[in-house]
Amino acid sequence: MFGFLRRATTAHSTPDEAYAAQRRGAVLIDVRENREWRAGHAPGARHLPLSRLYRESPHLPSDAEIHVICASGHRSQVAARLLRSAGFETVASVRGGIADWRRAGLPIDR
């Protein structure tokens, strides 16, 4: 059913790279669920749980650089592949997710 996800390659970014890209105008999408989001998220991130991502992807800017973050990096890889398969060209999964974002000392909103 989702075999197309295996064909799309996934680029990666570190939390520092994603933060710098976001400051330059890239879109940061947090694909975690509501309770995870409420526990803390990157400032300016767009909350779009993985379960809604494909359905809502047409509302994302098609020409934007996109970085996807989750708790540890697994769901963001799936989300990045999904977005690539939907036609988004510049998509990266944030390695280590919000856990590594915190370890890097990057800002968190609650």
N, C-alpha and C positions, 0 to 999 in steps of 0.2 A: 504494500500500500504506500509506504513512504520510501521506496527505493531511490527516488530522486534525491533524497538527502545524502545518500552515500556518494553520489556523483559530484556534488558541489564541493569544491575545496574550501578549507577554512583557514583564513589568516588569523594571526594572533597579535595581541598587543599586551604590553605590561600595563599595570595600573598607572604608572607615571606617564607612559605614552598616551593612554586613553585620556587621562586628565589634561595633558597638554593639547591633544587634539580637540577635546571638548572646549577648551578655552579659545581655540582658533575657530570654533563654529561647528565642529562635528556633533552629531547627535549621539547621546549616550542612552541606551535603552536598558532598563533593569527588568529582567524577565522573571524575577522571583514572585512568589505569591504575596498576598496582602499583608499577612502577619510578619513576613520577613522584611518587607518594604518598611512597615511601621517601626521595626526595630532599628532602622538606620539605613540610609541610602546616600549615594553621591549627590551633592547639590546640583540641581539642574537636570538630573536624569529624568527621562520619561519612563513612567511605570507602565509596563505592558506585559503582563504575565504570559509565559510561554503558551498557555492554553488559548490565549486570544490573539497571539502574534500574527498568525497567517491570515486570519479573518480581517485584522485591522491594518495589515501591511500596506494596502493601497493608500492609506492616509499618511504614510511616511513620505518625506521628500525623496524622490527617486534619484536625485543628483547629489545627495549629501553623503559625506563620509559617516559611517555608522559603526559604533563600538557597542557590543552587547555584553552585559555583565549579569552574573547570577551569584549564588553563594560561594561556589568553589571553582567554577569554570566548565562544568559538564553541560548544564542546560544552555549556557551561552554558546557553546560549540554547536549544539543542535539548532539553536535559534539563528546563529550566523549562517549555517548551511541552508536553513529554510529560506532566509532572506536572499541569499545568493541564488538559490533555485528560483525564487520569485522575480529575479531580474535586477536586484540591487548589486551594484558592481563593487563598491568599496565598503566592505563589511569585515570587521575583526571581532573575535571573541577575546575578552579580557582574561588573561591567564590568572588563575588563582581566585578569581571573583572578588566579591566584597571583602572576603577574609584577607586577601593580599592587599587590597586597597587600604584597609585599616592598618595592616602591618607597615605599609609604606608611609603612614602618617598623613594620608590625604584626607581632606575634609569630609565629614559625615553630617547629614541633616537627619533630624528625627521628626 
